[in-house]
């Protein structure tokens, strides 16, 4: 009997692994699913708070608990972490499935398809002064423009209830990380999904990543920063179709 593919699910900033509940329910029985909490986001087995150190800590945990290579399914900050893991330990990663994730979250020289630094810094200041207000604003931003915005907000609130303050480490990772230099070196399959109405990761990122790096990207209309919450059945079909490819199953 062929072993089932192991899929590690990594959530975004300000949420917890509960954000994947619908995806886990839709894919259960087909894959070995391992949703993990990032540090400070609910009960977590991880503690490092710099992106490279956290990536290595995650790899160490996987080596102790999961045999063979894994698929990393990462959303937003979780997608950034997934990319970092794949760059540091490519032999452990079978494929990357990335949702609303980008190697550069905040606009930097040489990469304009990202959030303006001024907007990001304004949010960080708000978080330092009024964490609860910033959290509510962040949830609203993730759903803004989504055809199923109310559903997205409801799910995000449920998935964020057990987050602890401070979560500034995650904002620091998003602010300074730039993984562009190593993106071309990734040899495993990479699939990226974006929402056309995303207010945090501009739709131009999908075009730029496809044109500059040849990455297979999809852009869903009427969806924003959390397309897997907006269209859960469509999302599980997307994951399933990605993992049906022979290149993903090989090895």
BAFI-3210 file (N, C-alpha, C; in Angstrom, 3 decimals, decimal comma, padded with zeros to 6 digits):
// residues 251
n [1|2|3|4|5|6|7|8|9|10|11|12|13|14|15|16|17|18|19|20|21|22|23|24|25|26|27|28|29|30|31|32|33|34|35|36|37|38|39|40|41|42|43|44|45|46|47|48|49|50|51|52|53|54|55|56|57|58|59|60|61|62|63|64|65|66|67|68|69|70|71|72|73|74|75|76|77|78|79|80|81|82|83|84|85|86|87|88|89|90|91|92|93|94|95|96|97|98|99|100|101|102|103|104|105|106|107|108|109|110|111|112|113|114|115|116|117|118|119|120|121|122|123|124|125|126|127|128|129|130|131|132|133|134|135|136|137|138|139|140|141|142|143|144|145|146|147|148|149|150|151|152|153|154|155|156|157|158|159|160|161|162|163|164|165|166|167|168|169|170|171|172|173|174|175|176|177|178|179|180|181|182|183|184|185|186|187|188|189|190|191|192|193|194|195|196|197|198|199|200|201|202|203|204|205|206|207|208|209|210|211|212|213|214|215|216|217|218|219|220|221|222|223|224|225|226|227|228|229|230|231|232|233|234|235|236|237|238|239|240|241|242|243|244|245|246|247|248|249|250|251]
n.u [000,852|000,557|002,063|000,297|000,253|001,862|000,689|001,496|000,009|000,135|-000,727|-001,714|-000,630|-001,949|-003,981|-005,009|-004,313|-006,878|-008,050|-007,891|-009,885|-012,136|-010,829|-009,350|-011,430|-012,503|-010,483|-009,748|-008,909|-007,871|-005,296|-002,446|-002,819|-001,438|-002,031|-000,472|000,224|001,576|004,187|002,857|000,353|-002,254|-002,011|001,189|003,766|006,042|008,647|010,585|011,257|012,362|012,433|014,247|015,214|012,825|011,978|013,922|013,450|010,902|011,451|013,012|011,068|009,389|011,104|011,227|008,669|007,376|007,666|009,660|009,271|007,404|004,385|004,021|001,571|000,851|-000,374|-000,307|001,631|002,314|002,807|005,106|006,845|006,774|008,073|010,617|011,404|011,537|013,652|015,806|015,877|015,464|015,345|013,494|011,028|008,294|006,469|005,231|002,375|000,898|-000,902|-002,201|000,347|003,660|007,034|007,984|006,510|006,170|006,640|009,677|012,874|013,140|010,970|007,764|005,248|003,698|002,636|002,541|005,183|004,579|001,881|001,992|003,668|002,076|000,032|001,472|002,177|-000,375|-000,986|000,854|-000,088|-002,857|-003,755|-006,131|-007,845|-006,330|-006,275|-009,031|-009,273|-007,521|-008,734|-011,019|-009,835|-008,842|-011,117|-012,271|-013,860|-014,359|-016,632|-017,917|-017,660|-018,735|-018,877|-016,142|-015,127|-016,434|-015,305|-012,595|-012,611|-013,293|-011,059|-009,074|-009,359|-007,801|-005,343|-002,348|-001,006|002,286|002,335|004,266|006,580|005,853|004,936|007,343|008,764|007,272|007,757|010,527|011,392|012,747|012,681|013,307|015,763|016,396|014,329|014,301|015,826|014,400|013,440|011,293|007,752|005,808|002,942|000,760|-001,851|-004,105|-006,277|-008,331|-009,373|-007,810|-006,639|-004,272|-002,181|-001,317|-002,963|-001,192|001,040|000,679|000,893|003,495|005,076|004,564|005,522|008,202|009,392|008,305|006,385|003,527|000,538|-002,666|-005,510|-008,213|-011,359|-013,560|-012,701|-010,744|-008,212|-008,336|-009,037|-009,575|-011,343|-013,428|-014,296|-014,612|-015,051|-014,236|-011,617|-010,574|-010,771|-008,881|-006,486|-006,502|-006,326|-003,827|-002,200|-002,624|-001,025|001,558|004,192|004,150|003,495|005,594|008,423]
n.v [-001,196|002,187|004,840|007,486|010,912|013,336|016,309|019,411|022,018|025,459|028,312|031,842|035,148|036,141|034,277|030,856|027,298|026,404|027,709|026,157|024,278|023,648|022,910|020,716|018,992|018,592|017,250|015,117|011,692|011,373|012,367|012,564|014,794|017,627|020,115|022,950|025,143|028,402|030,060|031,550|031,631|030,257|026,966|025,918|023,891|025,023|027,481|029,318|032,597|033,989|033,997|032,142|030,556|029,546|028,054|026,013|024,849|023,844|021,958|020,174|019,178|017,879|015,894|014,260|013,305|012,774|010,677|010,669|012,954|016,065|017,815|021,266|023,372|026,580|029,637|033,076|034,528|031,949|030,846|032,215|031,151|028,485|028,689|029,445|027,153|025,333|026,406|026,209|023,498|021,700|018,984|017,876|018,626|018,023|019,417|022,770|024,452|027,422|030,068|033,215|034,213|035,515|036,098|038,541|040,593|043,232|046,201|046,561|047,675|046,819|045,166|045,744|044,705|044,523|045,259|048,728|050,220|052,257|051,890|049,395|049,960|051,795|050,098|048,445|050,256|050,833|048,307|048,065|050,042|049,623|046,653|045,028|046,564|046,689|044,003|043,554|045,265|044,048|041,583|042,508|043,665|041,412|040,256|042,149|043,128|040,534|038,210|036,537|037,744|038,012|035,407|034,775|036,567|035,592|033,006|033,661|035,019|032,955|031,349|032,889|033,249|032,169|033,359|034,848|037,837|039,294|039,418|040,425|039,435|038,061|040,112|041,445|039,555|039,581|042,177|042,445|040,317|038,905|036,806|036,504|036,050|033,346|032,041|031,082|028,820|026,742|023,431|021,750|021,185|024,169|025,837|028,553|030,417|033,101|035,781|037,849|040,170|040,800|042,794|042,909|041,417|042,351|041,815|041,960|040,604|037,906|037,913|038,922|036,969|034,754|035,643|036,400|034,262|031,966|030,571|028,609|030,175|031,006|033,092|034,021|035,297|037,511|036,680|037,296|037,816|035,350|032,908|030,184|030,118|031,564|030,113|027,152|024,484|024,684|025,295|022,945|021,274|022,500|022,020|019,225|018,745|019,861|018,090|015,750|015,742|014,135|014,898|015,873|013,661|011,982|010,293]
n.w [000,000|-000,876|000,874|002,470|001,448|003,411|004,798|005,942|007,648|007,786|009,421|009,218|010,417|013,545|013,666|014,282|014,160|013,883|011,840|009,656|009,816|008,122|005,770|006,663|007,351|004,821|003,495|004,981|005,481|002,987|003,012|005,221|007,635|009,218|011,124|012,430|015,188|015,173|017,095|020,048|018,998|019,985|021,514|021,109|019,705|018,948|019,347|018,534|017,159|015,047|011,500|010,052|012,237|013,273|011,097|011,015|013,496|013,066|011,055|012,554|014,317|012,503|011,540|013,718|013,936|011,508|008,756|005,799|002,992|003,074|002,200|002,264|003,265|003,271|004,580|004,074|006,533|007,340|004,852|004,121|006,024|005,165|002,672|003,577|005,009|002,866|001,460|003,206|003,922|001,566|000,912|002,561|001,717|-000,254|-001,852|-002,322|-001,353|-001,519|-000,073|-000,559|-000,079|-000,161|-001,201|-000,433|001,711|002,492|000,711|-001,014|-002,296|-005,638|-005,647|-006,103|-005,870|-003,385|000,015|000,788|002,668|004,476|005,124|006,379|008,562|009,919|010,778|012,508|014,524|015,507|016,507|018,602|020,321|020,613|020,815|020,636|019,055|016,719|016,039|015,439|013,249|011,478|010,951|009,633|007,366|006,076|005,097|003,531|000,571|-000,187|-001,548|000,178|002,682|005,336|006,249|006,187|008,124|010,417|010,639|010,939|013,374|015,126|014,790|015,835|018,490|020,582|020,484|021,736|023,183|023,208|019,599|018,056|016,906|014,602|012,946|012,645|011,146|008,770|008,024|007,435|005,904|002,934|000,460|-002,159|-003,458|-003,270|-004,448|-007,064|-006,834|-005,846|-006,264|-005,999|-006,767|-006,912|-006,015|-006,152|-004,681|-004,963|-003,871|-005,773|-004,721|-002,572|000,061|001,336|000,162|-002,893|-006,068|-008,148|-007,359|-008,000|-010,779|-011,133|-009,849|-011,440|-013,950|-013,449|-012,111|-013,087|-011,685|-010,988|-010,713|-009,302|-009,534|-007,797|-008,475|-006,687|-004,214|-001,230|001,138|002,367|000,752|001,138|003,221|002,215|-000,009|000,644|-000,397|-003,051|-002,532|-001,284|-003,473|-005,102|-003,647|-003,731|-006,500|-007,052|-005,641|-006,962|-009,118|-010,876|-010,419|-007,853|-006,312|-006,779|-005,459]
ca.u [000,000|001,325|001,865|-000,412|001,046|001,745|000,495|001,625|-000,756|000,697|-001,668|-001,158|-000,506|-003,174|-004,962|-004,479|-004,526|-008,313|-008,467|-007,893|-010,854|-012,917|-009,932|-009,038|-012,624|-012,688|-009,382|-009,504|-009,047|-007,089|-003,915|-002,094|-002,860|-000,833|-002,135|000,378|000,128|002,809|004,414|001,943|-000,948|-002,814|-001,017|002,141|004,969|007,156|008,958|011,482|010,498|012,925|011,978|015,142|015,249|011,538|011,966|014,739|012,741|009,816|012,049|013,379|009,856|008,926|012,003|010,925|007,282|006,847|008,656|009,646|009,076|006,054|003,836|003,762|000,452|001,020|-001,193|000,205|002,865|002,613|003,399|006,482|007,579|006,900|009,131|011,894|011,723|011,920|014,950|016,839|015,918|014,642|015,205|012,367|009,780|007,803|005,816|004,727|001,080|000,944|-002,149|-002,026|001,701|004,599|008,378|008,187|005,184|006,195|007,332|011,108|013,499|013,179|009,718|006,675|003,976|003,588|002,019|003,422|005,788|003,902|000,660|002,362|004,178|000,919|-000,652|002,323|002,018|-001,692|-000,930|001,587|-000,880|-004,197|-003,744|-007,467|-008,332|-005,566|-006,758|-010,325|-009,032|-006,853|-009,747|-011,855|-009,053|-008,706|-012,392|-012,747|-013,970|-014,693|-018,057|-018,423|-016,931|-019,269|-018,432|-014,707|-014,948|-016,871|-014,308|-011,357|-012,794|-013,218|-009,695|-008,142|-009,765|-006,807|-004,046|-001,817|-000,135|002,422|002,652|005,075|007,606|005,319|004,960|008,744|009,102|006,633|008,334|011,911|011,761|012,852|013,139|013,376|017,050|016,470|013,097|014,617|016,558|013,487|013,280|010,024|006,601|005,295|001,667|000,347|-003,243|-004,348|-007,599|-008,271|-009,783|-006,952|-006,169|-002,978|-001,243|-001,934|-003,101|-000,022|002,032|000,474|001,439|004,948|005,692|004,474|006,376|009,625|009,935|007,652|005,577|002,122|-000,307|-004,089|-006,103|-009,652|-012,201|-014,522|-012,078|-009,773|-006,979|-008,535|-009,922|-009,949|-012,517|-014,478|-014,771|-013,939|-015,093|-013,363|-010,236|-010,139|-010,567|-007,593|-005,435|-006,558|-005,827|-002,382|-001,524|-002,801|-000,003|002,569|005,431|003,992|003,469|006,844|009,392]
ca.v [000,000|003,423|005,713|008,721|012,138|014,143|017,733|020,266|023,239|026,577|029,436|033,186|035,966|036,499|033,195|029,610|026,166|026,196|028,333|025,097|023,238|023,229|022,214|019,416|018,159|018,254|016,423|014,003|010,395|011,322|012,739|012,715|016,236|018,071|021,565|023,384|026,526|029,171|030,532|032,576|031,476|029,051|026,064|025,630|023,122|025,807|028,610|030,291|033,722|034,530|033,104|030,998|029,681|028,861|027,060|024,878|024,188|023,085|020,794|019,236|018,506|016,971|014,750|013,376|012,848|012,461|010,032|011,093|014,363|016,569|018,975|022,396|024,212|027,759|030,816|034,367|034,315|030,525|030,609|032,710|030,131|027,315|028,976|029,430|025,748|024,711|026,929|025,733|022,031|021,273|017,532|017,474|019,210|017,405|020,458|023,947|025,014|028,694|030,818|034,624|034,287|036,154|036,155|039,900|041,047|044,700|046,707|046,832|047,993|045,674|044,406|046,688|043,998|044,240|046,334|049,881|050,189|053,209|051,256|048,334|050,579|052,360|049,004|048,003|051,236|050,606|047,073|048,323|050,914|049,068|045,326|044,533|047,324|046,266|042,661|043,686|045,872|043,067|040,630|043,192|043,830|040,127|039,914|043,264|042,849|039,131|037,997|035,854|038,420|037,729|034,050|034,845|037,225|034,666|031,948|034,235|035,294|031,674|030,821|033,813|033,461|031,739|034,007|035,587|038,984|039,999|038,668|041,337|038,704|037,745|041,351|041,701|038,655|040,088|043,485|042,441|039,142|039,002|035,484|036,489|035,591|031,887|031,464|030,355|027,588|025,694|022,395|021,057|021,911|025,297|026,343|029,704|030,830|034,460|036,349|039,061|041,322|040,850|044,132|042,773|040,976|042,828|040,828|042,039|039,622|036,670|038,118|039,085|035,686|033,892|036,161|036,483|032,999|030,834|029,840|028,429|030,932|031,156|034,300|033,794|036,492|037,602|036,235|038,251|037,268|033,985|032,211|028,863|030,322|032,095|029,054|025,974|023,311|024,988|025,241|021,553|020,771|023,041|021,253|017,863|018,745|020,084|016,907|014,652|015,795|013,084|015,472|016,035|012,345|011,249|010,298]
ca.w [000,000|-000,948|002,032|002,162|001,465|004,636|004,516|007,123|007,422|008,541|009,350|009,127|011,620|014,257|013,649|014,840|013,262|013,703|010,594|008,643|010,170|006,952|004,847|007,250|007,215|003,420|002,980|005,903|004,865|001,748|003,312|006,627|007,829|010,472|011,325|013,532|015,640|015,267|018,476|020,535|018,341|020,582|022,088|020,047|020,019|018,417|020,229|017,905|016,613|013,808|010,443|009,827|013,409|013,348|010,028|011,432|014,594|012,450|010,405|013,610|014,801|011,456|011,473|014,851|013,946|010,181|007,902|004,404|002,669|003,351|001,507|003,147|002,860|004,106|004,296|004,510|007,287|007,250|003,547|004,189|006,764|004,307|001,708|004,274|005,258|001,596|001,044|004,121|003,942|000,425|000,853|003,420|001,203|-001,484|-002,650|-001,621|-001,722|-000,812|-000,204|-000,180|000,459|-001,065|-000,612|000,082|002,124|002,547|-000,472|-000,898|-003,570|-006,536|-005,580|-005,835|-005,730|-001,952|000,781|001,039|003,999|005,346|005,620|007,315|009,787|010,628|011,469|013,623|015,609|016,089|017,285|019,838|021,187|020,850|020,192|020,313|017,912|015,546|015,701|014,765|011,946|010,630|010,505|008,636|006,136|005,400|004,471|002,715|-000,850|-000,416|-001,761|001,377|003,743|006,669|006,586|006,449|009,421|011,462|010,774|011,459|014,793|015,832|014,712|016,478|019,877|021,558|020,267|022,865|022,902|021,926|018,390|017,248|016,162|013,283|012,164|012,298|010,041|007,558|007,674|006,974|005,104|001,480|000,042|-003,617|-003,976|-003,299|-004,989|-008,292|-006,531|-005,399|-007,276|-005,815|-007,313|-006,133|-006,501|-005,352|-004,840|-004,497|-004,049|-006,588|-003,919|-001,389|000,425|002,001|-000,870|-004,140|-007,136|-009,028|-006,915|-008,753|-012,128|-011,038|-009,500|-012,618|-015,024|-013,082|-011,604|-013,734|-010,706|-011,350|-009,786|-009,597|-008,965|-007,713|-008,400|-005,569|-002,969|-000,704|001,709|002,887|-000,195|001,645|004,073|001,365|-000,912|001,206|-001,266|-004,179|-002,056|-001,129|-004,831|-005,567|-002,992|-004,251|-007,873|-006,989|-005,127|-007,892|-010,150|-010,706|-009,891|-006,418|-005,673|-007,009|-004,345]
c.u [000,883|001,013|001,157|000,533|000,782|001,693|000,542|000,957|-000,278|-000,164|-000,935|-001,131|-001,880|-004,261|-004,384|-004,740|-006,007|-008,827|-008,558|-008,985|-011,646|-012,053|-009,601|-010,233|-012,810|-011,653|-009,083|-009,765|-008,262|-005,600|-003,695|-001,906|-002,314|-000,927|-001,336|000,100|001,508|002,977|003,468|000,547|-001,589|-001,704|-000,082|003,307|006,214|007,390|009,839|010,674|011,223|012,607|012,939|015,170|013,953|011,446|012,758|014,095|011,604|010,349|012,428|012,175|009,365|009,801|011,732|009,559|006,723|007,949|008,529|009,434|007,614|005,674|003,587|002,668|000,444|000,209|-000,523|001,538|003,280|003,211|004,829|007,364|007,794|008,004|010,504|012,329|012,239|013,285|016,082|016,993|015,070|014,417|014,039|011,015|009,448|007,187|005,402|003,386|000,908|-000,297|-001,933|-000,665|002,627|005,970|008,743|006,809|005,078|007,103|008,787|011,658|013,607|011,927|008,589|005,345|003,776|002,928|002,992|003,923|005,067|002,634|000,979|002,841|003,060|000,184|000,165|002,222|000,671|-001,680|-000,215|000,748|-002,220|-004,298|-005,126|-008,047|-007,627|-006,029|-008,085|-010,149|-008,419|-007,846|-010,626|-011,114|-008,952|-009,976|-012,887|-012,728|-014,354|-016,206|-018,707|-017,758|-017,431|-018,840|-016,949|-014,441|-015,329|-015,822|-012,999|-011,464|-012,701|-011,782|-008,686|-008,357|-008,687|-005,418|-003,636|-001,034|001,144|002,748|003,525|006,126|007,137|005,289|006,388|009,183|008,524|007,295|009,682|012,240|011,752|013,496|013,283|014,643|017,107|015,266|013,374|015,289|015,654|013,221|011,950|008,884|006,141|004,008|001,218|-001,080|-003,434|-005,809|-007,501|-008,573|-008,927|-006,441|-004,798|-001,876|-001,851|-001,934|-001,909|001,053|001,905|001,095|002,958|005,647|005,657|005,456|007,854|010,217|009,295|006,813|004,128|001,253|-001,756|-004,609|-007,608|-010,397|-013,150|-013,975|-011,028|-008,589|-007,112|-009,465|-010,358|-011,122|-013,700|-015,122|-014,166|-013,951|-014,208|-011,905|-009,758|-009,964|-009,232|-006,432|-005,360|-005,970|-004,316|-001,646|-001,718|-001,734|001,109|003,843|005,355|004,074|004,806|007,745|008,746]
c.v [001,240|004,313|006,990|009,910|012,879|015,610|018,500|021,595|024,337|027,821|030,771|033,916|036,251|035,441|032,000|028,502|025,863|026,800|027,302|024,060|022,739|022,451|020,819|018,475|017,699|017,289|015,214|012,669|010,239|011,568|012,687|014,201|016,620|019,592|021,960|024,838|027,173|029,690|031,677|032,479|030,179|028,216|025,594|024,800|023,861|027,026|029,668|031,399|034,491|033,532|031,933|030,020|028,895|027,767|025,823|024,120|023,325|021,830|019,736|018,481|017,492|015,726|013,754|012,718|012,409|011,831|010,552|012,578|014,768|017,637|020,057|023,254|025,426|028,938|032,058|034,186|032,850|030,141|031,085|031,703|028,884|027,509|028,906|027,992|025,092|025,171|026,389|024,217|021,460|019,769|017,028|017,882|018,621|018,453|021,601|024,350|026,270|029,521|032,235|034,843|034,857|036,186|037,522|040,462|042,572|045,214|047,066|047,169|046,729|044,826|045,332|045,998|043,549|045,434|047,495|049,880|051,116|052,603|050,183|048,918|051,220|051,272|048,526|048,962|051,061|049,351|047,288|049,124|050,291|047,693|044,827|045,246|046,928|044,892|042,731|044,282|044,863|042,043|041,256|043,341|042,525|039,741|040,986|042,907|041,424|038,971|037,298|036,423|038,103|036,349|034,051|035,459|036,290|033,583|032,476|034,547|034,014|031,160|031,691|033,925|033,128|032,329|034,804|036,802|038,820|039,041|039,505|040,600|038,401|038,966|041,688|040,817|039,162|041,377|043,349|041,326|039,450|037,703|035,375|035,822|034,077|031,232|030,638|029,013|026,443|024,710|021,654|021,852|023,010|025,773|027,461|030,112|032,206|034,827|037,676|040,312|041,507|042,274|044,091|042,336|041,348|041,761|040,836|041,023|038,330|036,777|038,183|037,765|034,719|034,339|036,056|035,130|031,772|029,997|029,763|029,133|030,903|032,377|034,138|035,112|036,367|037,074|037,248|037,489|035,828|033,204|030,834|028,945|030,816|031,006|027,718|024,754|023,514|024,886|023,801|020,893|021,255|022,261|019,857|017,798|018,978|018,812|015,675|014,632|014,787|013,632|015,660|014,682|011,614|011,354|010,332]
c.w [000,000|000,253|001,608|002,258|002,775|004,267|005,835|006,803|008,362|008,332|009,284|010,462|012,225|014,242|014,406|013,826|013,047|012,404|009,465|008,870|008,959|005,971|005,364|007,098|005,766|002,871|003,860|005,206|003,582|001,997|004,820|006,894|009,200|010,558|012,565|013,889|015,654|016,696|018,858|019,980|018,836|021,204|020,976|020,561|019,558|019,280|019,589|017,230|015,519|012,717|010,204|011,005|013,538|012,286|010,427|012,587|014,051|011,774|011,444|014,137|013,766|011,378|012,597|014,726|012,603|009,348|006,476|004,238|002,864|002,346|002,542|002,539|003,784|003,622|004,886|005,255|007,263|005,908|003,475|004,925|005,907|003,271|002,362|004,580|003,977|001,122|001,918|004,079|002,798|000,362|001,694|002,844|-000,165|-002,427|-001,735|-002,210|-000,885|-001,124|000,305|000,471|-000,600|-000,412|-000,062|000,420|002,126|001,435|-000,163|-002,276|-004,422|-006,514|-005,140|-005,566|-004,286|-001,269|000,959|002,481|004,965|005,940|006,663|008,637|010,600|011,405|012,667|014,804|016,302|016,962|018,614|020,830|021,573|020,183|019,783|019,096|016,626|015,082|014,959|013,372|010,980|010,101|009,429|007,309|005,359|004,648|003,504|001,237|-001,178|-000,557|-000,575|002,625|005,139|007,147|006,944|007,819|010,559|011,703|011,355|012,943|015,614|015,890|015,433|017,970|020,889|021,311|021,492|022,378|023,702|020,777|017,462|016,430|014,742|012,375|011,752|011,132|008,724|007,076|006,992|005,991|003,610|001,003|-001,473|-004,131|-004,126|-003,963|-006,244|-008,031|-006,106|-006,536|-007,149|-006,477|-006,355|-006,789|-005,569|-005,714|-004,224|-004,690|-004,788|-005,784|-002,665|-001,159|001,082|001,039|-002,219|-005,224|-008,088|-008,633|-007,702|-010,137|-012,084|-010,740|-010,672|-013,700|-014,688|-012,706|-012,246|-012,792|-011,187|-010,307|-010,264|-008,876|-008,987|-007,595|-007,215|-004,252|-002,545|-000,102|002,201|001,967|000,282|002,610|003,255|000,513|-000,479|000,283|-002,490|-003,763|-001,898|-002,487|-005,386|-004,957|-003,593|-005,664|-007,913|-006,602|-006,002|-008,972|-009,850|-010,082|-008,392|-005,717|-005,803|-005,785|-003,009]
res [x|x|x|x|x|x|x|x|x|x|x|x|x|x|x|x|x|x|x|x|x|x|x|x|x|x|x|x|x|x|x|x|x|x|x|x|x|x|x|x|x|x|x|x|x|x|x|x|x|x|x|x|x|x|x|x|x|x|x|x|x|x|x|x|x|x|x|x|x|x|x|x|x|x|x|x|x|x|x|x|x|x|x|x|x|x|x|x|x|x|x|x|x|x|x|x|x|x|x|x|x|x|x|x|x|x|x|x|x|x|x|x|x|x|x|x|x|x|x|x|x|x|x|x|x|x|x|x|x|x|x|x|x|x|x|x|x|x|x|x|x|x|x|x|x|x|x|x|x|x|x|x|x|x|x|x|x|x|x|x|x|x|x|x|x|x|x|x|x|x|x|x|x|x|x|x|x|x|x|x|x|x|x|x|x|x|x|x|x|x|x|x|x|x|x|x|x|x|x|x|x|x|x|x|x|x|x|x|x|x|x|x|x|x|x|x|x|x|x|x|x|x|x|x|x|x|x|x|x|x|x|x|x|x|x|x|x|x|x|x|x|x|x|x|x|x|x|x|x|x|x]
***
